[in-house]
Amino acid sequence: MTEAHIATNQEICLAMLRESDRDRYLACLLSPEEKRGALAALYAFNAELARIRDLVHEPLPGEVRLQYWHDLLEGNAHGSTAANPVAAALLMAIETHRLPRKTLIDMIGARTFDLYDDPMETRLSLEGYAGETASALIQLASLVLSPEEAARSADAAGHAGVAQAVAGLLLLMPLHRRRGQIYIPLQILSATGLDRDAFLAGEDRPRISAAIEAFAGLGREHLAKARAAGPIALAVFPAFLPATIAEPVLIRAQKRGALLFDRPLQPPQWRRQLRMGLAAARRKNLISVKFAQVSRATRLPPLPFERRLGVGIIVWCVLFAIVIFIAFVATRMAAQNKEDGLHDTGLAIIEFGRAFPNEAIRQLQATENGQAVFVRLHDNKAGFMRNMSRHFACHLIEPGRVRVVGSETGRGLVIDFLDAPYHNGDFEFASAKEASEVSLWLLGNYIAEPDKDLPPGNISAATKQ
């Protein structure tokens, strides 16, 4: 593979991260330039595994997708690896940095749990799942950054990964609950007087709050152990940057309890990016302080007070300017991401094509707020996509499996998806015409504008084209 192809694959991985995992995208940008390509490949691979549940509706297709990656790492790739930029970049990262394939294969095996609705039995089961996913990812990234320092930070990586995984599961808990999934160990639920069904029902709010508080407390416990494991070497610190934003989520979850189902738990993008940028800056500053202490120990002549004061003022001004710059860039990126993400029909088409490669799209119609996209397919079939900010959750609507009622505004529809009730809701469009067209798609009675002037005997034939 030529250097141009390698660079292109790595750029594609970075672009995918910018859309699907903005936090790890920023962690790549804060890493040494020569390491970014391999880190982007690892993180893009993780993103591909994490979103499989959102792309499939049954476990079997998800297992097929996981098997593709398993066979790739075993050396039995299906088709040309070069056709998949993430696969090609991942194999290049493994070869260049001698990454252990077994760790990646174990990560794939752990993701099988995501495809089913089985409960997490015990705390040890959860820690094992987190260890083979989030913790393993931190350790692999550390191996890319500095193999020598990676071994010294393995214990911290293990605990930081569990804390990061718990924070991520708390953020996704409303979605998991709609699906019937639960990651809080039954061991914790039983200790608070709940079982799986009682938690999913959501009626006993005080006990649910107690379970969520205990779950978040488990994450904070591992975060404290990660800090107690000792300082992280500067060389591998970028691998830990995504974990630095876990603590605010864990603290907020403990305070809100069951209210996290009603209000978003995720801090704004600019705050997360600012926290990561400040963590990286503080770590570098700590190394500088230690260097200064070594310099004093060697009895270097001290600077005059006036010069020390001037240097201090300059340093603080530079740090303040960096903070302002990061906040500005983060705000711009968050605003652009929100605008692009909510109305990116190109991304919607790609996501639906991946989920249902045999379906041909004829027309798309997004809701007024961009949170949902309805799809008109051939043969009078229809599809639905819900914007999850980083990707689209896709659903193919089977004939007769949807109920549609007009809303009071005249521009909206109240829709019940009988096969996917977690997608039920009110959907407002920019005009009454758009709403009526979508309702006809869903009910299989749509006639396109060019066909309306045809003689009655030719309409049925035209709609089959």
N, C-alpha and C positions, 0 to 999 in steps of 0.2 A: 504494500500500500504506500503510495507516494505521500510526501509531507503535505502536499496540498489537500489530498483527501482526508488525511488525519486532522488537519486544521479545520476543514469544513465540517467534519463529524462533530468535533468538539464545539464549534460555534452553534451547530444545531442543538446540541445538548444544552448549552447555555440558554439558547432561545426558548427551549421547552421549559427549563427551570423558571425562566422569567414569567411564564404563564401559569405553571402548575405548582411551583414551590418557591415563592419569592424570598423566603428567609434563607434557604440554602443557596439561592442565586446570589444574594448579597454576601454570604459567607465565602463563596467562590471569588467574588470581586475583592474581598479583603484578604485573600490568600496570595502567596507569591505567584507571579505571572506564569512561571514555568510549571506550576502545579495545577493551574486552573482547569486545564483540559481533562486531566484524569479525575479530579474531584467532580467536575460537571458530569462526567460519564457515570460515576458511582451514584451521584444524587439523582440523575435522570433515570437510571435503572431502578432505584428505589421508588421514584415517583410512578414509574410504569407498573410496578408491582402493587403499589398502594391504591391505584385507581381502578384495578381490575373489577372490584365489586361494583363500582359505579357504571361499568360498561356492559355488564351481563345481568341477566335476570334469573339464571339458574346456576347452580354450582358447577355443573359439568363443563359448560363453555369456559368458565373461569379456570378450571383445572387444566383445560387444554392450553390456555394462554400461559399458565405457570409451567406446564410441561415443556413449552417451547423454550423458555429460558433455562430450564433444567437441562434439556438436551444440548442447548448451546454450550453451557459450561462443562458438560460431560464430553464435548467434542463431537457431538452428533447433531450438528445444526441442520435445520430443515431449510433447504434453499440456500441462496447466496447471502452470506452474512453482510456483504457490502451494501445490500439493499436496505438494511436497517441501520441507520446511523448510530443509534444508541448501542446496539449489539456490537457493531464494529469498534466504537470508541471504548466500550467496556472491555472487550478482549485485548485491545491495545494497552489499556491501563493495567490489566492483569499481567500482561507480558512485561511491560516496562518496569513496574514496581514490585513484581513478584508477589502479587496478592494471593492469599489462599483461596482457592476455588471452593473448598468445602464450606468455608464461612458464608460465601455467597449462595451456595446450594441450600445450606441450612436456613438462610433468610427466605428463600423461596418456599421451603417446606413450612416455615412458620406462618407465611401468608395464606396458606390453605385455610387456616382458622377463620379468616375474614369472609370466606365464601359461604359459610354456614351460620346458622343462628344458634348454635350450641353455646351455652353459658361458660364463662371462665370459672372453673371449679374452686381453685384455691389461690392464695397470694403467691405461692411458689409457681403456679401455672402462669400467672400474669408476669412475674419476674422473668420466667423462662422465655415467654413470648417477646417481652421487651428486650431481653438480652440478645436474642437472635435477630432482632430487627434494628431498633434505634441504637442500642449499645454497639452492636456489630458494625453499624455504619460509621459511628465515631471512631472505632478502632481501625477500620479500613482506611478512613480518611487520614488518620494519624500515620499509618504506614506509608501513605503517599507522601505526606509532608516530611516525615523524618523517621525512618525505621528504628533508629537508635533510641529516640525519645519515646516512641510509641509503646515500647515494652514497659517503660517506667510509669506511663500514665494509664495502663490497662485497667487498674482498679477504679480510678476516677472515671474512666470511660464507661465502665459497667454501670456504676451508680447514676452517672449523669444521663445515660441512655434510658434508664428506667424512669427517672424524673421527667425527661422529655416525652417519653411515650405516654405516661399518665396525663400530662398536660394536653397532649394531642388528642387523647381519647375523651378528655373532658370537653374539649372544643367541639368534637364530633358527636357528643352524647345526644343532642336533640335529633340528629339524623339517624343515629343508630337506634334510638328508641322508636322512631317511626317505622324503621325496617323490622323491628322485633329483635334487634341485636342487643347484647349487653356484655360489657367488658369488666364491669365491677365484679370481683370474685364473689361467688355465692357465700364464701366464708365471711365476707364483710356484710353481705346482705342479711344473713341469718343472725349475725351479731346485733343487727339493728332491728330485728323482728320482721324482716321482709323475705320474700322469695322472688324468683324471677318474674312471675306473673304480676305480683303486687307492685313491683317496681315499674314494670312496663305500663300498668294501668294508670299510674301517676296520681292516685287518689289520696294516699296517706303522705301528704307533703312533709310533715315533721320527720317521719322516719326516713323518707327519701333524702331529705336534707342532711340527716345524720349519716346516711350511707355515703353521700357525695363528699361530705366533710372528711370522713374517714379515708375515702379513696384519695382525695387531694392530699391528706396528711401523709399517706404512704409515699406519694411523690416527693413531698417536702423532706421526708425522712431520708430518702435516697439522695436528694440534693445536698443535705447536710453531710452525708457520708462521702459524697464526691468532693466536697470542699475539705473535709478532714483528711482525705487521702494525700494531701500535699499540693503545693503549687504546680500548676501546669506549665511545662516548658514553652517558651515563646514559639519555638519551631512548630509545635503541634497545636497551639492554641486556636488557630482558625477552625480546626475540626470540632471544637467545643462551642463555637460561637452560636449555632442554632439552639443549643441547650441553655444559653444565657437568658433567653426570653421565656423560659418555662416558669420561673418563680412568680411573676405577676399573675399568670393564669391560675396557678395553684392557690395563691392567696385569695384571688377574687372568687374562685370556686368555693373555697371554704366559707367565705362571707355570704355568698348568694344562696348556696344550697340548691333547693329545687327551683329557685328563680332562674337558674341558667337555662331552663327550658323556655323561658319567656323573653329573655333579653340576650343578645349576643355576648359571649364571654371573651371573644377575641379582641385584644387591644388594637387600635388603629395601626395600619401598616407603617406610618411614619414613626410611631412610638417604638415599634419593634425594631425598625432599622436604626433608629437613634440609639436604642439600648445596645444593640450589637456593635455599632460603631464606637460608642463610648467604652464598651468592654475591651475592644481591641486596642483603643488608645490608652486606656488605663494599664493594660498589660505591658505595653511597650514602655510606658512611663515608669512602671515598676522596675523594669530591667535597667532603665537609665539611672534610677535612684541607686540601685545596687552597684552600678558601675561607678557612680560618684563616691559611694562609700569605700569602694576598693581604692579609688584614687586618693582619698584622704588617708587611707591606711598606709599607702606608700609615701606619705609625707610630701605630696606635691604642694608647692607654695600656694596659699590661698589667694583668691582674687580680692582686690580692694572692695570695700563695702559698696561704693558707688557702682562698680561694675557688676557686682552680684545683684544689686537691686535692679539695674537696667536689664540684665539678662533675664531675671525673674519676670519682670513686666512683659518683656518680649515673648517669653515662653507662654505666659498666661494669655496674652493677646492672640498668639497663634492657635492655642487650644480652643479659645472662644470662637475664633473664626472657623475652625474645623467643625465645631459643634453646630454653628449656624449654617454652614454649608451643607452638612449632612441632613439637618432638619429641612432645609429648603429642597434639596434633591429628593428626600424621602416623601415630602408633601406632594411634589410634582409627580413623582412616580405613582403614588397612591391615587391621586386624582386621575391621572391618565389611565391607570389600570382599571379603576372603577368605570370610567367612561367607555374604554375599549372593551372591557370584559362583559359589560351588560348589553352591548349592541354589536358584538363581533359575530356576524352571521357566517363569515368564513370559517371561524373556529367551530361554530355549531355544525356546519356541513361536514367538516372533517370528523368530528366526534360521532355524529350519527352514522357516517359511512364506516367508521371503525366498528361500531356496535352492530350494525346491520348491513354488511357488505353486499347482500343480494337485493337490497331495496333501492329503487331509483327515485330520487327526489325530484318532484315537479315544481314545488313552490313552498316558500317559507313565510310565516307570519309571526312576528314577535309581539309580545304584549307591550303596552305603553311604557312600563317601567323596565323592560328588558329582562325581567326575571324568568320568563318562559318563552319558548319558541314552539309553535305548532307546525307540523310538516304535512304537506299533501304529497302522497306517494302515488305510483301507478296502481291501476286496478282498484281505484276508489278506496285505497287503504290510507291510514293516517298515522302519524307519529307525534310524540311529545318530548320536549327537552326542557329540563329545569336548569337554570343557570346556578351553578354552585360556586361562583366567583372564580375558581381556578379551572373548572371543567364543566361539562354539561352531563347531567344524568339523563340517559336516553330511555325511551319506552315506546314499544311498538303496540299500537292499539288494535286489538283484535275486533272483528265485526261483532256488534251487539254487546260489547263490554264497556260501554261508556254511557253515562247519563248527562244530558246537557239541558240547562235551564237558563233563560235570559236573566240578567241582573236588573236591578231597579234603575240603574243609570241609562240603560239602553245601549251602552257601549261595552258591556261586559257579559261574561258567561260564568255560571256556577256549574262546575264540572265534577262529576264523581267517576273516578277510574276504578272499575270493579276489580281489576287485576293488580292494581297498584294504588291502594287507598291512601298511602302517604303522599301522593301527588295531588289529592283532592284540594279544591280551593276555588276562590273567586279570581277571575282573570279579566282585567280591564284592557281594552284596546284603544287606539287613537281615534277610531270612528265606529259608528254603528255598522257601517258596511263591512269593515274588517271582521267585526264580531260575527255578523251573519254568515260571512263566507267560511269562517273557521267552523261554525256550528254545522254547516252543510258538509264540510270535509269529514267531521267526526261522525256524522250520521250517514255518510255514503251517498248523499243526494246532490253533490256539487256538479254544476254544469259551467264550464269555462265560458268567459265572455264571447270568444270567437264562435262557440258552438250554439249560442242562443238564437242566432238567425237561421239556423238550419231547419229544414222541414221536420215535423215531429217524428217521422219514421226514421230519420237519420241520426237523431240525437243519441240513441243508445249505442249506435255503432261508433259515433265520434268519441264518446266518453271512454271507449275501450282502447283508443289509440295510445 
